[in-house]
Amino acid sequence: MKDCTSSRQDLKGRLQAPGLTTIPGVYDMISARIADRMGFAAIYMTGYGTVASSLGIPDAGLASYREMLDRVETIAQGTATPLVADADTGFGGLLNLERTVRGYERAGAAAMQIEDQEFPKKCGHMLGRRVIPAEDMVAKIRVARDTRDDPNFLIIARTDARTSLGLDEAMRRGDLYAEAGADVLFIESPESADEMQRICAAYDLPLLANMVEGGRTPVLSRDDLERLGYSAAIFPSFGFLSAGHALRAAYGHLRDTGSSAGSAVPLHDFGEFNTLMGFPKVYEFEQRWGVGDPRPEEE
């Protein structure tokens, strides 16, 4: 069982320290377990990827609180790495947000991200996003801080105002959200490195960058992000876009040839994948209690 207190303290300390924390996006237990074993300081449960992989629908406010909470709990309890979890708008008003904070914290997340979009929300790199009044988001941040039991459970406040209302308004909201007590600021979808530099020069608390391949913000190198002053960068789509490309190539070969033989798509080792999914524990259980077949290597 994950030590949530220690996990949250580790992440909080990491984000407050100098340097950039690179956080990969995960969306199911295969991606989560692979990332969990690779030495990252945190993993990010991407809303887009989670909704797409579990429901096959757009990230447009269609997934319910319960559907997202179930995924948070599954990933948090199935990994040792601190989990940053997308909580959309909090799934409603202030009472809904209070329930969301309690649920995400109990589920084992180390941090939750809430945003100031109107409901139903959209992916942060899509057009047509509308934001609620800044004062309403300030109230959400205050409720979130008051609701959490563990002060190390981080509240990440995201504003989507840049695309529709401009950078000045997005940064004004950043000031308000910082004053309200957000632990981390997330100014979504700046459109140039110059805008990103302006953002980083304006705030003292940790800042999060969202690196979406093909999105509205330029994808910068680790050195550039660190030089600008970001504390963390999430890469929510890199994993599922890579997996999608590999699957398209693999299934295309299967369709065209009728077999996996001769495929040029690199494959994960099957034995290592069995270990990743926990089969050694199954074998150990069966040997201890005298059930099941012997382990394959003992046959």
C-alpha positions in Angstrom: 0.0 0.0 0.0 1.3 3.4 -1.0 2.3 5.8 1.9 0.3 8.8 0.7 1.7 11.2 3.3 5.2 10.5 2.3 4.3 10.5 -1.4 2.7 13.9 -1.1 5.6 15.3 0.9 8.1 14.1 -1.7 6.2 15.8 -4.5 5.7 19.0 -2.6 9.4 19.2 -1.8 10.3 18.4 -5.3 8.1 21.2 -6.8 9.5 23.7 -4.3 13.1 22.8 -5.1 15.1 24.3 -8.0 15.0 22.5 -11.3 12.3 21.0 -13.5 10.2 18.0 -12.7 9.1 16.1 -15.8 5.8 14.3 -15.4 4.6 11.8 -18.0 0.9 11.4 -18.7 -0.7 8.0 -17.9 -4.2 6.9 -18.8 -4.6 3.3 -17.9 -2.8 0.7 -15.7 -0.5 -0.4 -18.5 0.8 3.1 -19.0 0.8 3.8 -15.3 2.8 0.7 -14.3 5.3 1.3 -17.1 5.9 4.9 -16.0 5.8 3.9 -12.3 8.9 1.7 -12.8 11.0 4.3 -14.7 12.0 6.6 -11.9 9.8 9.7 -12.5 9.2 11.9 -9.6 5.5 12.0 -10.4 2.9 10.7 -12.9 0.0 12.6 -14.3 -3.5 11.1 -14.8 -4.5 12.9 -18.0 -8.2 13.6 -18.4 -8.1 13.4 -22.2 -6.3 10.1 -22.1 -8.4 8.7 -19.3 -11.7 9.5 -20.9 -10.5 8.3 -24.3 -9.1 5.0 -23.1 -11.9 4.1 -20.7 -15.0 5.5 -22.5 -13.9 6.2 -26.0 -15.3 9.8 -25.9 -13.9 13.3 -26.2 -12.5 15.2 -23.2 -15.6 17.5 -23.2 -17.0 17.3 -19.7 -18.8 14.0 -20.5 -17.1 11.8 -17.9 -18.7 11.8 -14.5 -17.0 12.3 -11.1 -17.5 8.6 -10.2 -15.9 7.5 -13.5 -12.9 9.7 -13.0 -12.6 8.8 -9.3 -12.5 5.1 -10.0 -9.6 5.7 -12.4 -7.8 7.8 -9.8 -8.1 5.2 -7.2 -7.0 2.4 -9.5 -3.9 4.2 -10.7 -3.0 5.6 -7.2 -3.3 2.3 -5.5 -1.5 0.4 -8.3 1.6 2.5 -8.3 4.2 3.9 -5.9 4.9 7.2 -7.7 3.1 10.3 -6.6 0.0 10.8 -8.7 -1.2 14.2 -10.0 -4.8 13.8 -11.0 -6.9 15.9 -13.4 -10.2 16.9 -11.7 -11.6 19.1 -14.5 -13.8 21.8 -13.0 -14.4 19.9 -9.8 -17.5 18.3 -11.4 -19.9 21.1 -10.5 -20.3 23.8 -7.9 -18.7 24.3 -4.5 -20.4 21.3 -2.9 -19.4 19.1 -5.8 -15.9 20.4 -5.5 -15.8 19.6 -1.8 -16.8 16.0 -2.5 -14.2 15.8 -5.3 -11.4 16.9 -3.0 -12.3 14.4 -0.4 -12.7 11.7 -2.9 -9.4 12.3 -4.7 -7.5 12.7 -1.5 -8.9 9.4 0.0 -8.2 7.7 -3.3 -4.5 8.3 -2.9 -3.7 11.2 -5.2 -0.8 13.5 -4.3 -2.2 16.5 -6.1 -5.3 17.5 -8.0 -5.8 20.0 -10.8 -8.9 22.1 -11.0 -9.7 24.6 -13.8 -11.8 27.7 -14.3 -13.7 26.6 -17.3 -17.5 26.6 -17.6 -19.2 23.2 -17.4 -19.1 21.3 -19.7 -15.4 21.8 -20.1 -13.1 21.1 -23.1 -9.5 19.9 -23.5 -7.2 22.8 -22.8 -5.8 23.0 -26.3 -9.2 23.2 -28.1 -11.0 26.3 -29.2 -14.3 27.4 -27.8 -13.4 27.2 -24.1 -15.4 29.5 -21.8 -14.3 30.4 -18.3 -16.3 31.2 -15.2 -15.9 34.5 -13.3 -12.5 34.6 -11.6 -14.2 35.2 -8.2 -16.0 31.9 -8.6 -12.7 30.1 -9.2 -11.2 31.9 -6.2 -14.0 30.4 -4.1 -13.3 26.9 -5.4 -9.6 27.2 -4.5 -10.5 28.3 -1.0 -13.0 25.5 -0.6 -10.4 23.0 -1.8 -7.8 24.2 0.7 -10.3 24.1 3.5 -11.6 20.7 2.6 -8.3 18.7 2.3 -7.2 16.9 5.4 -3.5 16.6 4.4 -1.8 20.0 3.9 0.6 18.2 1.6 -2.2 17.3 -0.8 -1.5 19.9 -3.5 -4.1 22.1 -5.2 -3.1 23.0 -8.7 -5.2 25.9 -10.1 -5.5 26.1 -13.8 -6.9 29.0 -15.9 -8.0 28.6 -19.4 -8.5 32.3 -20.0 -5.5 32.8 -22.4 -7.2 31.5 -25.5 -10.5 33.4 -25.3 -9.6 36.4 -23.1 -5.9 37.0 -23.7 -2.7 36.6 -21.7 -3.3 39.7 -19.5 -6.6 38.3 -18.2 -5.0 34.8 -17.7 -2.2 36.4 -15.6 -4.6 38.5 -13.6 -6.4 35.3 -12.7 -3.1 33.7 -11.8 -2.6 36.5 -9.3 -6.0 36.0 -7.8 -5.6 32.2 -7.6 -2.2 32.6 -6.0 -3.7 34.9 -3.4 -6.5 32.4 -2.8 -4.0 29.8 -1.8 -3.2 27.6 -4.8 -0.1 25.5 -4.3 0.8 25.4 -8.0 -0.3 27.7 -10.8 -1.1 26.4 -14.3 -1.6 29.1 -16.9 -2.9 26.9 -19.8 -2.0 27.2 -23.4 0.4 30.2 -23.8 1.2 30.5 -27.4 4.9 31.4 -27.5 8.1 31.1 -25.6 7.9 34.8 -24.9 4.5 34.4 -23.3 5.9 31.5 -21.2 8.8 33.7 -20.1 6.4 36.5 -19.1 4.3 34.0 -17.0 7.4 32.6 -15.2 8.7 36.1 -14.3 5.4 37.0 -12.7 4.9 34.5 -9.9 6.8 33.2 -6.9 5.0 29.9 -6.4 5.6 26.7 -8.5 4.4 26.9 -12.1 3.3 24.0 -14.3 3.7 23.9 -18.1 1.5 21.7 -20.3 3.4 20.2 -23.2 0.9 18.9 -25.8 2.4 17.7 -29.0 0.4 19.5 -31.8 -1.2 21.8 -29.2 -1.2 25.6 -28.9 1.9 25.8 -26.8 5.4 25.2 -28.2 6.9 22.0 -26.8 10.3 23.1 -25.4 13.3 21.2 -24.2 13.9 20.4 -20.5 16.7 23.0 -20.4 14.5 25.7 -21.9 11.6 25.0 -19.6 14.0 25.1 -16.6 15.6 28.3 -17.8 12.3 30.0 -18.1 11.5 29.1 -14.5 8.9 26.3 -14.7 8.9 23.9 -11.7 7.1 21.1 -13.5 6.0 20.1 -17.0 3.3 17.5 -17.8 3.4 15.6 -21.0 -0.2 14.3 -21.0 -0.5 13.2 -24.7 3.0 11.8 -25.4 2.2 8.3 -24.1 -1.2 7.7 -25.8 -0.1 9.4 -29.1 2.9 7.0 -29.1 0.8 4.0 -28.3 -1.8 5.0 -30.9 0.8 5.2 -33.6 2.3 1.9 -32.6 -1.1 0.2 -32.6 -2.1 1.6 -35.9 1.2 0.2 -37.4 0.8 -3.2 -35.7 -2.9 -3.6 -36.6 -2.2 -2.4 -40.2 0.4 -5.1 -40.6 -2.0 -7.7 -39.2 -4.8 -6.6 -41.5 -2.5 -6.6 -44.6 -0.7 -9.9 -44.0 -3.1 -11.9 -41.8 -0.4 -12.5 -39.2 2.0 -10.8 -36.7 4.9 -12.6 -38.3 7.3 -10.2 -40.0 6.1 -7.1 -38.3 8.6 -4.3 -37.9 6.8 -2.8 -34.9 9.0 -3.2 -31.7 7.3 -5.4 -29.1 7.6 -5.4 -25.3 9.1 -8.6 -24.0 6.2 -10.9 -23.1 7.9 -12.3 -20.0 8.7 -8.8 -18.7 5.1 -7.8 -19.4 3.8 -10.7 -17.3 6.0 -9.4 -14.5 4.7 -5.9 -15.0 1.1 -7.2 -14.6 2.0 -9.1 -11.4 2.0 -12.7 -12.5 4.9 -13.6 -10.2 2.7 -12.8 -7.2 0.0 -15.2 -8.6 2.6 -18.0 -8.9 3.8 -17.3 -5.4 0.3 -17.5 -4.0 -0.5 -20.7 -5.8 2.7 -22.3 -4.6 2.1 -21.3 -1.1 -1.4 -22.7 -1.0 -0.9 -25.6 -3.3 -3.3 -24.5 -6.1 -2.8 -24.1 -9.8 -0.2 -25.4 -12.1 3.6 -25.1 -11.5 5.3 -22.1 -12.8 6.1 -22.5 -16.5 9.9 -22.5 -16.0 9.5 -25.4 -13.5 7.8 -27.6 -16.0 
